[in-house]
């Protein structure tokens, strides 16, 4: 293995190749895959937008062993790592990795439809924070190739009837998600704030959206707010519910 790479536990027996000093998979990725697969456990076709090194898609693939996947990532370095991980995890034949900008209409054909679309968009516009010195990290944190509105628009264009788009985004920027959903004719049917330490305000939120056209009119303005998911209890130990979440994706609690 090259000295600048590591091979790490991801989900069950799945492993993931990561750059030692580059972007590393996060709790946000784990939760996106868990949330989407929890609400669409029978998905047969899954699309992962801005898939990076493959953490969201491969956790979902571990949970959905009968599903086929299309993942789209613009950074060639991340795509190369994802290919290595997919091969290591035996995903050949059901896990397609495409190198390109998902906003480019030639990357995903117009007729392709998916039961579940996953996305972990970058959170910050360029110029709003310290970008760092690693191109892989910058692209994962800052909106170099689209924002949450682009994720919602492309997801909506490729959802099958009754399909669901699941994503993660900062709770303090929830209005951006709501505007993105509205612009794409999506309805946030449920959302769940995530608290990283008990007693603190939620830092991120998980969002589940469906096409407005798939819902009765009376449900198009309705969002079910779930109780916060707590990652760590006040004493620093892993919260019992989050321990159960980790077990559900095959990861030690």
Steps between C-alpha positions, in 0.01 A plus 500: 500500500634850422623678814252785453197266511324304773250214484237544769188328634183645350192280531488135602778328309528792253820705505585835344820645356568856615782749467686532827500880478199548271126480546397231748151357531294650780200454726305713251564240227402211724176670600406590143530136391319377810214749468437437133514122523284501812213670318545315170605150610371341180688728259612318187682788328701761693676818385773666710571860395841653565606162632858585595702197607182292516420494870128583473439273203690202640334514841168504314617211283583296809148563633332437163670187366245456221521855363700638210685829537613791286739743666624827351814686611700773325837460673709238319705431812188414699362291215821295491472429872134406463587251225755334728249479785225362277732229371618415852138472617391276213254749353579436135188465291268710714699814584576741213738788570483789254758776487337832422300796624147378578364833372618400151201342331726257312610330823157367601271430207160667501308172520688356800282472811584396857297393802747672733731795441765584760702816543742654745544846346782737588376733768666835430519751214852589390651779703303431817764304690854366514533280195818312591774384268376162373287510186304191602402653833409835345259348250326298772444802723450790260263546206743468210262299282149585604309541822210335678260647243686317222485176697125539548439592135693203360351263758149609405574447131600138561263380770278207408131520590484479878876551529677688779794742518694495829767753587683663788557872554581741786200567718577873510465503120171309492332781305735427208379140494138612513552744211683233301219250552234750400688603185532134397132420572602276789333472838701441817278230645715449808814637656712417800736738682827348619656599834865407538501534877196480725387843616650685205308638201480286185779563250370308199168369378391199297236565235274261309326641191258368239352651187203722575313331215522169688307637798137590561461877495429515874843348577707736289543755778554247776837396650536252782762627746664204669660522845871587491749220453766534769850377420659523845340525842590782736767284664673444166393141447339391174125555530301173501303594189810590303657172611197328346544704180863387472400138557241533222775587251725221623737718702602436861311735736 
